[in-house]
Amino acid sequence: MRGLTLLLAGLLIGVVPAAAPASPAYDQLAGSLALIGYPVSDAKLTIAFGTGFCVSTSAAKSYFVTANHVISDGLGNTAKNLFAILPKSPSQRYKVTVVRHSTVPDLAIVSIDAPCEATVKVSQDIPDNNADIGIVGFPYVEVCEQAGLCSPKLLLPGDHKGQLIPVWGKGSVDQASGTSYIMYEGSTDHGNSGGPLYDLKNGVVYGVVVDIIPGYADEGLPPQTTYNRAIPLLGPGFSFVNGAPVTVALDATGGSVRGFMNAGADRYKNAALGSASCRRAWRDLDEGYGEWAQLHGRIVSYAAFVRQPAHEGRKAQLQPLTVELSGHEATLSSKLRAALKALEASKATTIVGPASELVDAVDAGTADDASLAASLGAPAKPGEEQLAKRLDKAAEDMDSVTACI
């Protein structure tokens, strides 16, 4: 994808088409979408584009979330002559204004001077591993090759009379890596970058589809089916999106970053007894372990990926990323150790023992992952399975503690 990616910074992700889901969330999601693009000068193409979804609207203006690379040219600069097309009026072109954008995370807020049909709700949670998720937007093959919308007519307001129909797809979560990435499986192709990754049951948006594991895709390969990534709208993602002049609607049923305790708005109810310092330390342990476990899962997944003969050439691209992840693990491990000391100081007798076992297991896992990152792709060591069992048991023991006493 090297040459294609350079020309089409906004055409990174799409989905194999599926029938519109039988869900009350369908109209809400479909009405929130916009195709966001800009003209390019190339023998093959006349437009680069991605997807955006509306999070805030009024009679005069609408705000859309998308990926930063959707609004950037091949050199990393903000593209000129950005425009948006809404499915309800495909012959109309709306001038796009960039409100703010960021390379890390790969997100942007843009606006048009018109109302959108609907806005989405954003989840305060991340999906479970193996959870079913949906993706919707305007993938390249369907929009350009099948519908023929990438002709010069697409650039001319009022000239193209064809329909712009959202394409729906579904997949499952491979790893939900805290506030960094949601890795998911599902057939993907160019064109849906910036679109929503959402809960199939209620349409609540988990994150923004952005890319695949660096270095995995090559030009000419079939649509991607694994190692796709979305940025969760939780933590840094939410703080970027939900800032003036944008106000995002949150799903009231969500929780926060999952650790070892039960999810839900009252996730810390088991810690209701005891001192405030104990409850804070319990929260820090829960959230810190949730983040750490998801980083650990990514490192292990990357190592397993490059162990496969067909993928061994990816080591050079994935190893720096894996080393960076192991560094984040070490930081979280230190924070967990500090939370354990706070628990000890609070004299919460029932929780100190299980917490100590958990932190010791995390320390061992952090050291093991640092070695794995340094020799990415090496055969799995016999101790890895035992370590995984130790971590699982430690988390289960923490989950069984009933109070901060």
MARLUM-995292 format. One record per residue (C-alpha): residue number from 1; y, x, z. Coordinates in pm, whole numbers, plus 50000, padded with zeros to 5 digits. Each point is the difference from the previous one (the first is absolute). Layout:
# MARLUM-995292
+-----+-------+-------+-------+
!  nr !    py !    px !    pz !
+-----+-------+-------+-------+
! NUM !     Y !     X !     Z !
...
+-----+-------+-------+-------+
//
This chain:
# MARLUM-995292
+-----+-------+-------+-------+
!  nr !    py !    px !    pz !
+-----+-------+-------+-------+
!   1 ! 50000 ! 50000 ! 50000 !
!   2 ! 50231 ! 50301 ! 50000 !
!   3 ! 50183 ! 49927 ! 49675 !
!   4 ! 49994 ! 49627 ! 50050 !
!   5 ! 50124 ! 50025 ! 50356 !
!   6 ! 50296 ! 50212 ! 49895 !
!   7 ! 50105 ! 49737 ! 49747 !
!   8 ! 49925 ! 49700 ! 50217 !
!   9 ! 50102 ! 50072 ! 50355 !
!  10 ! 49991 ! 49627 ! 50070 !
!  11 ! 49661 ! 49921 ! 49848 !
!  12 ! 49762 ! 50126 ! 50264 !
!  13 ! 49788 ! 49716 ! 50129 !
!  14 ! 49861 ! 49675 ! 49866 !
!  15 ! 49702 ! 49774 ! 50044 !
!  16 ! 49729 ! 49853 ! 49787 !
!  17 ! 50100 ! 49635 ! 49949 !
!  18 ! 49848 ! 49726 ! 50208 !
!  19 ! 50055 ! 49628 ! 50015 !
!  20 ! 50286 ! 49888 ! 50221 !
!  21 ! 49861 ! 49969 ! 50353 !
!  22 ! 49936 ! 49656 ! 50143 !
!  23 ! 50234 ! 50060 ! 50291 !
!  24 ! 50316 ! 49836 ! 50138 !
!  25 ! 50152 ! 50348 ! 49990 !
!  26 ! 49979 ! 50011 ! 49619 !
!  27 ! 50335 ! 49834 ! 49922 !
!  28 ! 50176 ! 50205 ! 50268 !
!  29 ! 49874 ! 50332 ! 49867 !
!  30 ! 50040 ! 49913 ! 49633 !
!  31 ! 50354 ! 49876 ! 50057 !
!  32 ! 50098 ! 50323 ! 50174 !
!  33 ! 49913 ! 50233 ! 49712 !
!  34 ! 50217 ! 50182 ! 49751 !
!  35 ! 49926 ! 50246 ! 49723 !
!  36 ! 50236 ! 50294 ! 50052 !
!  37 ! 50050 ! 50238 ! 49710 !
!  38 ! 50224 ! 50216 ! 49788 !
!  39 ! 50006 ! 50109 ! 49634 !
!  40 ! 49846 ! 50331 ! 49898 !
!  41 ! 50011 ! 50196 ! 49676 !
!  42 ! 49645 ! 50077 ! 49897 !
!  43 ! 49794 ! 49956 ! 49686 !
!  44 ! 49741 ! 49789 ! 50186 !
!  45 ! 50211 ! 49796 ! 50241 !
!  46 ! 50337 ! 49837 ! 50033 !
!  47 ! 49991 ! 49906 ! 50367 !
!  48 ! 49879 ! 50139 ! 50332 !
!  49 ! 49944 ! 49743 ! 50271 !
!  50 ! 49843 ! 49910 ! 50331 !
!  51 ! 49989 ! 49703 ! 50235 !
!  52 ! 50223 ! 49888 ! 50285 !
!  53 ! 49978 ! 49715 ! 50251 !
!  54 ! 50282 ! 49803 ! 50158 !
!  55 ! 50054 ! 50028 ! 50377 !
!  56 ! 50346 ! 49844 ! 50037 !
!  57 ! 50204 ! 49761 ! 49786 !
!  58 ! 50311 ! 49784 ! 49984 !
!  59 ! 50166 ! 49793 ! 49731 !
!  60 ! 50183 ! 50309 ! 49875 !
!  61 ! 49767 ! 50297 ! 50060 !
!  62 ! 49636 ! 50098 ! 50050 !
!  63 ! 49848 ! 50316 ! 50145 !
!  64 ! 49669 ! 50144 ! 49882 !
!  65 ! 49769 ! 50265 ! 50140 !
!  66 ! 49846 ! 50236 ! 49747 !
!  67 ! 49887 ! 50362 ! 49978 !
!  68 ! 50259 ! 50273 ! 49960 !
!  69 ! 49822 ! 50145 ! 49696 !
!  70 ! 50032 ! 49661 ! 49825 !
!  71 ! 50378 ! 50044 ! 49987 !
!  72 ! 49986 ! 50376 ! 49930 !
!  73 ! 49980 ! 50175 ! 49666 !
!  74 ! 49751 ! 50274 ! 49923 !
!  75 ! 50232 ! 50262 ! 50154 !
!  76 ! 50033 ! 49825 ! 50336 !
!  77 ! 50347 ! 49860 ! 49941 !
!  78 ! 50092 ! 49634 ! 50033 !
!  79 ! 49942 ! 49848 ! 49658 !
!  80 ! 50288 ! 49860 ! 49800 !
!  81 ! 50027 ! 49642 ! 49877 !
!  82 ! 49753 ! 49857 ! 50251 !
!  83 ! 49927 ! 49631 ! 49949 !
!  84 ! 49777 ! 49729 ! 50148 !
!  85 ! 49812 ! 49711 ! 49843 !
!  86 ! 49889 ! 49701 ! 50206 !
!  87 ! 49688 ! 49810 ! 49888 !
!  88 ! 50183 ! 49665 ! 50010 !
!  89 ! 50254 ! 50119 ! 49738 !
!  90 ! 49842 ! 50277 ! 49787 !
!  91 ! 50278 ! 49996 ! 49742 !
!  92 ! 50265 ! 50088 ! 50262 !
!  93 ! 50082 ! 50359 ! 50095 !
!  94 ! 50161 ! 50066 ! 50340 !
!  95 ! 50185 ! 50323 ! 50072 !
!  96 ! 49835 ! 50186 ! 50289 !
!  97 ! 50206 ! 50172 ! 50269 !
!  98 ! 49829 ! 50262 ! 50218 !
!  99 ! 50084 ! 49927 ! 50364 !
! 100 ! 49810 ! 50299 ! 50143 !
! 101 ! 49702 ! 50211 ! 49909 !
! 102 ! 49783 ! 50273 ! 50147 !
! 103 ! 49742 ! 50245 ! 49873 !
! 104 ! 49823 ! 50004 ! 50342 !
! 105 ! 49900 ! 49725 ! 50040 !
! 106 ! 49989 ! 49916 ! 49628 !
! 107 ! 50202 ! 49680 ! 50038 !
! 108 ! 50315 ! 49842 ! 49862 !
! 109 ! 50209 ! 49690 ! 50060 !
! 110 ! 50171 ! 49853 ! 49693 !
! 111 ! 50203 ! 49686 ! 49942 !
! 112 ! 50094 ! 49759 ! 49723 !
! 113 ! 50286 ! 49750 ! 49991 !
! 114 ! 49777 ! 49693 ! 49994 !
! 115 ! 49767 ! 49814 ! 50237 !
! 116 ! 49626 ! 50060 ! 49990 !
! 117 ! 49759 ! 49707 ! 50020 !
! 118 ! 49833 ! 50107 ! 50324 !
! 119 ! 49989 ! 50278 ! 50257 !
! 120 ! 49695 ! 50149 ! 50171 !
! 121 ! 49912 ! 50055 ! 50363 !
! 122 ! 49921 ! 50355 ! 50112 !
! 123 ! 49709 ! 50073 ! 50231 !
! 124 ! 50060 ! 50171 ! 50335 !
! 125 ! 49647 ! 50135 ! 49978 !
! 126 ! 49777 ! 50209 ! 49776 !
! 127 ! 49679 ! 49864 ! 49849 !
! 128 ! 49661 ! 50087 ! 50141 !
! 129 ! 49777 ! 50240 ! 49810 !
! 130 ! 49790 ! 49804 ! 49747 !
! 131 ! 50239 ! 49704 ! 50017 !
! 132 ! 50052 ! 49804 ! 49678 !
! 133 ! 50347 ! 50050 ! 49852 !
! 134 ! 50184 ! 49873 ! 49694 !
! 135 ! 50236 ! 50163 ! 49750 !
! 136 ! 50228 ! 49819 ! 49758 !
! 137 ! 50252 ! 50118 ! 49743 !
! 138 ! 50042 ! 50105 ! 49639 !
! 139 ! 49739 ! 50260 ! 49896 !
! 140 ! 50061 ! 50201 ! 49686 !
! 141 ! 49700 ! 49893 ! 49792 !
! 142 ! 50059 ! 49628 ! 50046 !
! 143 ! 50378 ! 50013 ! 49967 !
! 144 ! 50027 ! 50248 ! 49715 !
! 145 ! 49678 ! 49998 ! 49802 !
! 146 ! 49878 ! 49644 ! 50044 !
! 147 ! 50326 ! 49808 ! 50034 !
! 148 ! 50196 ! 50234 ! 49773 !
! 149 ! 50299 ! 50004 ! 50233 !
! 150 ! 50071 ! 50371 ! 49959 !
! 151 ! 50150 ! 49956 ! 49656 !
! 152 ! 50371 ! 50066 ! 49953 !
! 153 ! 50052 ! 49624 ! 50044 !
! 154 ! 49933 ! 50036 ! 50371 !
! 155 ! 50325 ! 50190 ! 50031 !
! 156 ! 50209 ! 49729 ! 49837 !
! 157 ! 50118 ! 49711 ! 50219 !
! 158 ! 49913 ! 49663 ! 49854 !
! 159 ! 49794 ! 50140 ! 49713 !
! 160 ! 49648 ! 49999 ! 50144 !
! 161 ! 49868 ! 49648 ! 50059 !
! 162 ! 49652 ! 50087 ! 50130 !
! 163 ! 49871 ! 49943 ! 50350 !
! 164 ! 49989 ! 50257 ! 50278 !
! 165 ! 49700 ! 49900 ! 50211 !
! 166 ! 49904 ! 50190 ! 50319 !
! 167 ! 49657 ! 50160 ! 49990 !
! 168 ! 49789 ! 49965 ! 50315 !
! 169 ! 49733 ! 50233 ! 50131 !
! 170 ! 49813 ! 50058 ! 50321 !
! 171 ! 49830 ! 50289 ! 50176 !
! 172 ! 49918 ! 50130 ! 50346 !
! 173 ! 50149 ! 50247 ! 50245 !
! 174 ! 49836 ! 50342 ! 50007 !
! 175 ! 50214 ! 50158 ! 50273 !
! 176 ! 50308 ! 49856 ! 50168 !
! 177 ! 50175 ! 50322 ! 50103 !
! 178 ! 50249 ! 49881 ! 50257 !
! 179 ! 50355 ! 49998 ! 49873 !
! 180 ! 49929 ! 50254 ! 49724 !
! 181 ! 49779 ! 49836 ! 49737 !
! 182 ! 49753 ! 49722 ! 49943 !
! 183 ! 49722 ! 50128 ! 49776 !
! 184 ! 49821 ! 49724 ! 49814 !
! 185 ! 49730 ! 49945 ! 49741 !
! 186 ! 50043 ! 49777 ! 49697 !
! 187 ! 50039 ! 50051 ! 49627 !
! 188 ! 50354 ! 50126 ! 49936 !
! 189 ! 50196 ! 50114 ! 49700 !
! 190 ! 50362 ! 50069 ! 49902 !
! 191 ! 50271 ! 49746 ! 50067 !
! 192 ! 49988 ! 49855 ! 50353 !
! 193 ! 50181 ! 50268 ! 50199 !
! 194 ! 50241 ! 49840 ! 50243 !
! 195 ! 49798 ! 49680 ! 50019 !
! 196 ! 49866 ! 49842 ! 50319 !
! 197 ! 49668 ! 50074 ! 50166 !
! 198 ! 49933 ! 49680 ! 50192 !
! 199 ! 49763 ! 49805 ! 50223 !
! 200 ! 49783 ! 49776 ! 49782 !
! 201 ! 49988 ! 49729 ! 50266 !
! 202 ! 50369 ! 49939 ! 50059 !
! 203 ! 50198 ! 50210 ! 49751 !
! 204 ! 50168 ! 50211 ! 50268 !
! 205 ! 50094 ! 50338 ! 49849 !
! 206 ! 49846 ! 50311 ! 50153 !
! 207 ! 50163 ! 50261 ! 49780 !
! 208 ! 50128 ! 50130 ! 49668 !
! 209 ! 49759 ! 50129 ! 49734 !
! 210 ! 50108 ! 50352 ! 49903 !
! 211 ! 49739 ! 50239 ! 49861 !
! 212 ! 49657 ! 50158 ! 50026 !
! 213 ! 49885 ! 50313 ! 50180 !
! 214 ! 50199 ! 50286 ! 49840 !
! 215 ! 49814 ! 50165 ! 49716 !
! 216 ! 49726 ! 49742 ! 49968 !
! 217 ! 50097 ! 49822 ! 49676 !
! 218 ! 49989 ! 50154 ! 49655 !
! 219 ! 50132 ! 49862 ! 49677 !
! 220 ! 49731 ! 49813 ! 49812 !
! 221 ! 49792 ! 49900 ! 50303 !
! 222 ! 49909 ! 49633 ! 50053 !
! 223 ! 50195 ! 49795 ! 50259 !
! 224 ! 49994 ! 50147 ! 50348 !
! 225 ! 49756 ! 49835 ! 50242 !
! 226 ! 50027 ! 50212 ! 50316 !
! 227 ! 50247 ! 50214 ! 50195 !
! 228 ! 50302 ! 49782 ! 49923 !
! 229 ! 50289 ! 50003 ! 50248 !
! 230 ! 50264 ! 49764 ! 50133 !
! 231 ! 50278 ! 50067 ! 50249 !
! 232 ! 49973 ! 49761 ! 50297 !
! 233 ! 50313 ! 49808 ! 50091 !
! 234 ! 49953 ! 50095 ! 50362 !
! 235 ! 50175 ! 50276 ! 50193 !
! 236 ! 50207 ! 50224 ! 49768 !
! 237 ! 49940 ! 49766 ! 49706 !
! 238 ! 50142 ! 49702 ! 50185 !
! 239 ! 50299 ! 50187 ! 50140 !
! 240 ! 50088 ! 50105 ! 49644 !
! 241 ! 49965 ! 49651 ! 49854 !
! 242 ! 50151 ! 49792 ! 50282 !
! 243 ! 50350 ! 50142 ! 50010 !
! 244 ! 50340 ! 49854 ! 49911 !
! 245 ! 50061 ! 49813 ! 49780 !
! 246 ! 49629 ! 49902 ! 49987 !
! 247 ! 49831 ! 49781 ! 50262 !
! 248 ! 49623 ! 49979 ! 49960 !
! 249 ! 49792 ! 49704 ! 50119 !
! 250 ! 49720 ! 50117 ! 50229 !
! 251 ! 49664 ! 49835 ! 50048 !
! 252 ! 50010 ! 49887 ! 50364 !
! 253 ! 49623 ! 50030 ! 50050 !
! 254 ! 49974 ! 50376 ! 49945 !
! 255 ! 49945 ! 50272 ! 50258 !
! 256 ! 50072 ! 50370 ! 49966 !
! 257 ! 49815 ! 50317 ! 49905 !
! 258 ! 49635 ! 49948 ! 50091 !
! 259 ! 49841 ! 50232 ! 50249 !
! 260 ! 49694 ! 49926 ! 50212 !
! 261 ! 50120 ! 49675 ! 50160 !
! 262 ! 49979 ! 49645 ! 49866 !
! 263 ! 50265 ! 49913 ! 49741 !
! 264 ! 50257 ! 49726 ! 50045 !
! 265 ! 50346 ! 49937 ! 50136 !
! 266 ! 49867 ! 50031 ! 50358 !
! 267 ! 49795 ! 50311 ! 49928 !
! 268 ! 50102 ! 50163 ! 50329 !
! 269 ! 49923 ! 49701 ! 50224 !
! 270 ! 49707 ! 50190 ! 50154 !
! 271 ! 50254 ! 50248 ! 50132 !
! 272 ! 50212 ! 49733 ! 50168 !
! 273 ! 49900 ! 50114 ! 50349 !
! 274 ! 50124 ! 50327 ! 50136 !
! 275 ! 50314 ! 50207 ! 49967 !
! 276 ! 50233 ! 50004 ! 49701 !
! 277 ! 49928 ! 50371 ! 49952 !
! 278 ! 49629 ! 49922 ! 49965 !
! 279 ! 50066 ! 49728 ! 49744 !
! 280 ! 50222 ! 50233 ! 49796 !
! 281 ! 49737 ! 50273 ! 50007 !
! 282 ! 49729 ! 49752 ! 49897 !
! 283 ! 50216 ! 49887 ! 49707 !
! 284 ! 50063 ! 50361 ! 49897 !
! 285 ! 49627 ! 50075 ! 50014 !
! 286 ! 49912 ! 49690 ! 49800 !
! 287 ! 50254 ! 50050 ! 49725 !
! 288 ! 49954 ! 50377 ! 49991 !
! 289 ! 49625 ! 49973 ! 49967 !
! 290 ! 50041 ! 49737 ! 49726 !
! 291 ! 50214 ! 50239 ! 49797 !
! 292 ! 49774 ! 50296 ! 50072 !
! 293 ! 49679 ! 49819 ! 49906 !
! 294 ! 50145 ! 49894 ! 49667 !
! 295 ! 50113 ! 50355 ! 49916 !
! 296 ! 49653 ! 50120 ! 50098 !
! 297 ! 49848 ! 49746 ! 49763 !
! 298 ! 50213 ! 50124 ! 49712 !
! 299 ! 49905 ! 50363 ! 50056 !
! 300 ! 49630 ! 49915 ! 50011 !
! 301 ! 50034 ! 49781 ! 49688 !
! 302 ! 50178 ! 50273 ! 49804 !
! 303 ! 49734 ! 50254 ! 50097 !
! 304 ! 49723 ! 49765 ! 49891 !
! 305 ! 50186 ! 49933 ! 49675 !
! 306 ! 50026 ! 50365 ! 49894 !
! 307 ! 49639 ! 50068 ! 50102 !
! 308 ! 49893 ! 49788 ! 49705 !
! 309 ! 49934 ! 50226 ! 49699 !
! 310 ! 50217 ! 49789 ! 49771 !
! 311 ! 50299 ! 50044 ! 50232 !
! 312 ! 49970 ! 50358 ! 50124 !
! 313 ! 50288 ! 50104 ! 49775 !
! 314 ! 50234 ! 49786 ! 50214 !
! 315 ! 49981 ! 50232 ! 50298 !
! 316 ! 50314 ! 50192 ! 49903 !
! 317 ! 50204 ! 49679 ! 49990 !
! 318 ! 49858 ! 49835 ! 50310 !
! 319 ! 49974 ! 50297 ! 50234 !
! 320 ! 50375 ! 50035 ! 50073 !
! 321 ! 50017 ! 49627 ! 50076 !
! 322 ! 49697 ! 50024 ! 50228 !
! 323 ! 50145 ! 50299 ! 50187 !
! 324 ! 50321 ! 49801 ! 50051 !
! 325 ! 49801 ! 49705 ! 50137 !
! 326 ! 49817 ! 50227 ! 50246 !
! 327 ! 50339 ! 50124 ! 50120 !
! 328 ! 50103 ! 49640 ! 50070 !
! 329 ! 49674 ! 49957 ! 50191 !
! 330 ! 50087 ! 50296 ! 50223 !
! 331 ! 50339 ! 49845 ! 50081 !
! 332 ! 49840 ! 49668 ! 50090 !
! 333 ! 49736 ! 50177 ! 50209 !
! 334 ! 50278 ! 50160 ! 50207 !
! 335 ! 50165 ! 49661 ! 50051 !
! 336 ! 49670 ! 49852 ! 50116 !
! 337 ! 49960 ! 50284 ! 50249 !
! 338 ! 50351 ! 49925 ! 50134 !
! 339 ! 49913 ! 49629 ! 50034 !
! 340 ! 49687 ! 50096 ! 50195 !
! 341 ! 50212 ! 50202 ! 50245 !
! 342 ! 50226 ! 49697 ! 50045 !
! 343 ! 49696 ! 49787 ! 50080 !
! 344 ! 49882 ! 50254 ! 50255 !
! 345 ! 50343 ! 49997 ! 50162 !
! 346 ! 49997 ! 49620 ! 50019 !
! 347 ! 49671 ! 50015 ! 50194 !
! 348 ! 49842 ! 49736 ! 49776 !
! 349 ! 49650 ! 50071 ! 50128 !
! 350 ! 49803 ! 49777 ! 49763 !
! 351 ! 50147 ! 50138 ! 49680 !
! 352 ! 50037 ! 50375 ! 50061 !
! 353 ! 49631 ! 50081 ! 49950 !
! 354 ! 49954 ! 49816 ! 49666 !
! 355 ! 50339 ! 50124 ! 49879 !
! 356 ! 49907 ! 50360 ! 50081 !
! 357 ! 49677 ! 49966 ! 49802 !
! 358 ! 50191 ! 49854 ! 49705 !
! 359 ! 50260 ! 50278 ! 49995 !
! 360 ! 49732 ! 50270 ! 50030 !
! 361 ! 49818 ! 49846 ! 49703 !
! 362 ! 50325 ! 49987 ! 49800 !
! 363 ! 50068 ! 50367 ! 50079 !
! 364 ! 49651 ! 50089 ! 49873 !
! 365 ! 50053 ! 49791 ! 49688 !
! 366 ! 50339 ! 50161 ! 49936 !
! 367 ! 49849 ! 50349 ! 50013 !
! 368 ! 49712 ! 49891 ! 49776 !
! 369 ! 50236 ! 49846 ! 49745 !
! 370 ! 50215 ! 50315 ! 49993 !
! 371 ! 49690 ! 50199 ! 49904 !
! 372 ! 49906 ! 49736 ! 49742 !
! 373 ! 50350 ! 50011 ! 49849 !
! 374 ! 49984 ! 50379 ! 49973 !
! 375 ! 49672 ! 49982 ! 49807 !
! 376 ! 50033 ! 49664 ! 49828 !
! 377 ! 49684 ! 49896 ! 49824 !
! 378 ! 49762 ! 50213 ! 50207 !
! 379 ! 49665 ! 49836 ! 50088 !
! 380 ! 50015 ! 49767 ! 50298 !
! 381 ! 49908 ! 50166 ! 50328 !
! 382 ! 49724 ! 49852 ! 50219 !
! 383 ! 50253 ! 49954 ! 50278 !
! 384 ! 50217 ! 49757 ! 49802 !
! 385 ! 49774 ! 49703 ! 50064 !
! 386 ! 49981 ! 50075 ! 50372 !
! 387 ! 50378 ! 50033 ! 50016 !
! 388 ! 50043 ! 49663 ! 49826 !
! 389 ! 49768 ! 49837 ! 50253 !
! 390 ! 50190 ! 50164 ! 50287 !
! 391 ! 50333 ! 49869 ! 49869 !
! 392 ! 49863 ! 49648 ! 49950 !
! 393 ! 49855 ! 49989 ! 50350 !
! 394 ! 50321 ! 50131 ! 50157 !
! 395 ! 50204 ! 49731 ! 49821 !
! 396 ! 49752 ! 49730 ! 50106 !
! 397 ! 50022 ! 50116 ! 50361 !
! 398 ! 50379 ! 49980 ! 49988 !
! 399 ! 49977 ! 49651 ! 49853 !
! 400 ! 49783 ! 49890 ! 50292 !
! 401 ! 50260 ! 50091 ! 50266 !
! 402 ! 50141 ! 49679 ! 50142 !
! 403 ! 50321 ! 50102 ! 50174 !
! 404 ! 50237 ! 50280 ! 50099 !
! 405 ! 49870 ! 50023 ! 50357 !
+-----+-------+-------+-------+
//
